Amino acid sequence: MLSPILGAFENEATGQAFVPPYADRIFAMAQRGTFPTPPQLTIHTGSEDWQSPPASALAFGDLTGAAVHIAPGRGHMLGKDYVGPLLDGWLVG
């Protein structure tokens, strides 16, 4: 079983696994407290996200102080109706 690395995925039933480049290093840095956390780090993931599971996002958020938002009923692709208003809010500031 993979450690709770954000972006890592393992499905024992199908034998599929994925770990993004440097994901283990980033998580280890967060565990050591050396991850250069931006002042306003926010993580958005879906409750059904297979690639960035909510538990991993929450663990990373706990280590870095990032705000974590879990979109109910959504997968890895959060959808335009979710992401669009986020981007509009950042652009308007």
Secondary structure, DSSP 8 states (H G I E B T S, - for coil): ---S-TT-EEETTTTEEE--TTHHHHHHHHHHT-S---TT-EEEEETT-SSS-HHHHHHHHHHHT-EEEEETT--SS--HHHHHHHHHHHHH-
